[in-house]
Amino acid sequence: MRSAVAPRLHGGVLLCMLACASLGVAQADEVYVVCNTNVSLRATDVRELFTGEKGFAGSVRLAPADNGAVQAAFLEKVLKLNATRYASLWTKKAFRDGANPPLVKSSDAEALAYVMQTPGGCSYVGSAPPATVATVAKF
């Protein structure tokens, strides 16, 4: 009896997870790039930051983090790349320069917490950010 219930439950959980994931992607009509309040960054610097070409803003070492919840929208709207090209870019950069890709946070809440707690932290979110972070750009 246990084996007959488990597959239905597992399938229902999987379906719910897929539905929730698709809702998160569909809601990213706008993407806000945010940084810790001690970071002075211009909208024109965002591409260089997330492709590993910009490591400092003044004397502050930058620490970017991707947000898995809105990454597809960010890549499309801001970097003009798809996920495969973005991953390839970072693979090449790792071998050529020894650089690590940005950390990946799983939600707006995690991305905002990271930015607020990390002196050079920068990320992006799919909803209007609070005043406790610096909004660099809205795409």
Secondary structure, 3 states (H helix, E strand, C coil): CHHHHHHHHHHHHHHHHHHHHHHHHHCCCCCEEEECCCCCCCHHHHHHHHCCCCCEECCEECEEEEECCCHHHHHHHHHCCCHHHHHHHHHHHHHHHCCCCCEEECCHHHHHHHHHHCCCEEEEECCCCCCCCEEEEEC
